[in-house]
Amino acid sequence: MTARLAELTTLRVGGPAERLVVAETAEQLVETVLEAERSGEPWLVLGGGSNVLVGDDGVEGVVVRVVTRGIERLPDAPGSPRPVRLRVQAGEPWDALVAHTVENGWSGIEALSGIPGSTGAAPIQNIGAYGQEIAESLVSVEVLDVDSGERRTMPAPELALGYRTSAIKQGWRAVVLSVDLALERVEGALGRPVAYAQLADALGVDVGQRAPLAGVRAAVLALRAGKGMVLDEADRQSVSAGSFFTNPLVSARFALRLPADAPRWPQQSEPPALAVPVGHEPAAPPAMVEGTVKLSAAWLIEHAGIARGFALPGSGASVSSKHTLALTNASGRATAAEIAELARYIQTRVLSEFGVVLHPEPVFVGIVL
């Protein structure tokens, strides 16, 4: 089976796959990848296609589209503050999973509502938004270790989860088959304390207060929709890969050189909590780099002279008219090369103006930045 990958990615760009296999079971996913490895055929695993930029010439070898489904309730973990345990297949749509947990009164990932893509991709990217990260709820993942050819379960602390990264994203050749999560069973439908000021304002509560799970989900979806960050066929600004650049981490000394009004968040506070599998000793928390400061990529882009809706002359790619961090194919005629060109232009402007290198968030396939 062949397919034009533009039809399988949220940016709606990308050339053809030489061969496409749709994996409906974990066994089929494992078999296809290992068969490609044995034969020397290039392979690419594709989930929801929401965090990837595929080149216009397409992909050699086999593209394995993961559509495995299933949300399994595991036995509770007595005595744990997050006793509800779920096992979720890699191809399960992430937002459908979040909706399922909210409907059942389980808290831990409600602020991650509206993030497109599949569940298997979530720990690879360590997705996060509005004060939550999957790292806080992740117990373990079942993976195919491609080099050994074995399936094994990896406890979350061994995945080296960080800001929008993991051991897999950093080069470990593994394919996620399923994800185990630990969630809190809440009383009175109130979720975990709200940890993000913008979300707290939208809910009419103070940071640290609890709000109804359903209300949190609705508020997050509304905030994301206002930024064009919820997939919507009627909203051309949502034809994107979400945030195209991560927020830079710089030294505190460097941050002092920036304009006084540049947003900055010191990172030497307590690191995020990590869920630990039952029977395992808590791992040592990841150490923060002393003096590290997180900057706002959106602020840097805007103050480097790149406005919302900006496009290079003659290009079909543009900066979202709703959010500076998103690069869109709102025109419907952008190529991957044009999106990469726009990204390079933005990087150059920010580097020239502030001396900060912006790093892209999507995975690049068959194209370089």
C-alpha angles and dihedrals in degrees: 000000000000128000141177104246092215085077092056101046130074092229088058092223132111138093128252130303112235088220131003126202120185108212112206095171135040089240092056090048092051094045094050095049095045092046090053090048093052093049095043092242115150113245139191128191112216125190122170093338091230101124103040139090112205120197122247092246091061130222130306118223126011128339111203111205110203114217099154112146138200143106110204124191108222125199112287120256104238115220094017119122085226103041099159110097125193132182112205126189116238096244095053109118107252098224091049087056092051091050089051093053093048092050090053096047097249117143131204109079104038093110088058091067118136097023105139124224138056132308093243091061094051099082093041089062095028087226117217141172141159095010100316134096129186087238088075093060103029116112101171145321131228109225142177106235097214097199094052095032090226132129113226143160117247119200112229096248090061092058093073092226115196140152102326092332145089141174089273094053089047093059111283104139102230135132118215112231102173141352130222117209134189116212137180120246102224131209120230090007091282114146132214118301110288108250103183124076097214091051092045090053091050090051095044094238136111122258107271095031123112125242134187112284093231090049092051091051092048092048093049092049090050093049092048093046090053088058095045089249098127117080107248125162089210093054113071090188089068091065091102144094092255116244105010097195132041121231106265122245113215137165119274089241091056092046090059089065093061124091114283093245094055108117113242135172119200111227101200091096123103113308118243117277118254126213113239124208117247110270095023125110115239111263121232108275116255109264119239116228105251111248097013116149128194116220131200110255090195092056092048092050094048093046091048086065100264109132129194110277093025116154133174114247112282094001125131091209121087144170109260115265087221104045130018094216095063123081110201145198089211090143091060091225103078120126126214088247091057092050090050090047091053091048091052091049091053092047091051093049094049093045091049094047102039109009091242123133113218114214120211119240101205123081113250118221120185092351136076131211 
